[in-house]
Structure formats: structure tokens, C-alpha cells
């Protein structure tokens, strides 16, 4: 039973990582793929300012169920459950993706 739980939690974690890495940070990122924009030398810092933070919160919403599950399992076993370590690692990836890796233009 523990092996199935580990597989499910790991698959969900990989889904969350893929979701975080594939979601655009700026809704105007599609402009970077335009041939005319490439020839003009458009970079991420040259894109229009996007103050919409929904991408951060949308991806964080997928982390909440994992944190709730991990907290419940940790409380039930009265020790830190492996899913809590996975949830903490995902939170670190989320913070890196949307706060540290985000270009400071």
C-alpha cells in the first residue's frame, strides 16, 4: 500500500513540476515566437508589462492538495511523512520558478 501511495504522490509531484515549468510567466510570451519579433531582437525584458499574478496562484493551487494530504499523513503517523518532504520540495521549485528565476528587468 505504501508503494502505491509513493507512486501516486510522485506522479502528482511530476505533474505539478511540469505544470509550473510549462506555464508562461507573462501572457505576452507568445510574442517571442513571432518571426518579426525575433528579427527585431525582442527579449523577455522587452515584453509589455504583465501585472497579472494568476499564473503563480493557479500553479500554487495544485500544491495545496498535496500539502493537505501530507499534513494529514504526518499528523496520523506522528512523524514527518515522505509526502511532506515532496511537498516542501515542490514549494521550493515553485518559489524558484516564480520569484528567483523570474527575470529582473
N, C-alpha and C positions, 0 to 999 in steps of 0.2 A: 504494500500500500504506500509506503514511503517513497518507493521508486517512482510510482505513478505521479505522486504529488510533486516530486522533484522535476519530472519531465514536464508536467503541466505548468509549473511556476517558471521553469526555464524557457519554455516555448512562449509564454506570455511576456517574459522579460525581453526575449529577442524581438517579439512583435513591437513592444514599446520602443526599443532602441531603433528599429527600422523606421517606425513612425516618426521619432524625433529627428532622425538624420535625413529623412526624405521630405519632411515638411519644409516649405520655403520660410525663411525668416522675414522676408519682405514680399509683399504682394506684387511688387513690380519686378521680381526676379526674372520673369519671363522675357523682359526686355533685353536681358543679357544674351539671350539666344538668337535675337534678331540679327541677320547678316549686316544690315546697315548700321546697327549699334556697335557691332564688333569692329567694323571698318572705321567708325568714328572714335574708337578707343574707350567706349563706355565701360566703367568698372562698377563694382558694388557700391562704392562710395559716391558715385555719380548718379545713382538712382534717386528718384523722388523720395522724400522722407515719408515713412510709413509709421505712424504713431499707434497703429493697431497692435495690441499685445495679445490678440486672441490665439495666436499660434502657441504662445507659451502656456496659456491656461488650458487650451484644448489638449495639448500633449501631457500636461500635468494631471488632467482629469483621468487619464488612463493609468496613472501611477497610484491614484487614491485606492482603488480596489485591492491592489497588491499590498499597500501599506496596511489596510484594514485587516486583510487576511493574515498578514504577518504578525500584526499586533495580537489578534485573537489567538493564533497558534502559540505565540510566545507566552501569553498570559496563561493559556491552558497547560503548557508544559513547564511553566515557571523557570524557563531559561530562554536564551535568545535562539529563536528558530532560524534555520538556514534561509527561509524566505525573507526574513527581516534583513539579513545581510544582502540579499539580492535587491531588495527594495532600496536599501541605503546606497548601493552601487548605482542603481538606476537614477536615484536622486542626484548623485554626483555627475552622472552623464548628462542629465537634464540641465543642471547648473552650468556645466562646461559648455554645452551646446548653445544655450540661450543667454548666458551672461559673460562667460570668459571668452569663448570663441567668437562671439558676435563682434563684427568689425567695429572698431572705434574710429570713425571717420571724422 
